[in-house]
Amino acid sequence: MNFIRSTVLPALIVALFGVALVAVTARIWLPGDMLAPAPIG
């Protein structure tokens, strides 16, 4: 349990932050029409 708290959990948090950073950065390079909300109906 101590190994999980000291090694796996911080790595998971850093990986999650990295995924969020990539997702936000990728929005900059998307075309403008893809940034708009999805049409309803």
N, C-alpha and C positions, 0 to 999 in steps of 0.2 A: 504493500500500500504506500509505503514511503517512497519507493521508486517511482510510482505513478505520480505522486504529488510533486516530486522534485524534477522529473524528466519529461513525462508524457504530457502532463497538463500545460506547462509553459510552452512546449513545442506546439501543442494543439492551438493555444491562444495566438501564438505568432503566426501559425499557418492560416488561421481564420482571419486575422488582420491582413495578411498578405492577399488572400482571396478578395476581401472587401476592397483593398486598395486597387487591385487589378480591375475589379468590376467598375469602380468609379473612374479609373483612368480610361478604360475602354469606352465609356460613354462619350468622352471627348472626341474620339476618332470615328464614331458612328455618324452616318448621314443625319441631317437635321430631322427628316421625317420619322426616323426611328426613335428619336428622343421624345416625340409627342406621345401622349397616352393612347392606348389602343381604342379604335372606334367602337362604339356600342351599337349593336344591331347590325 
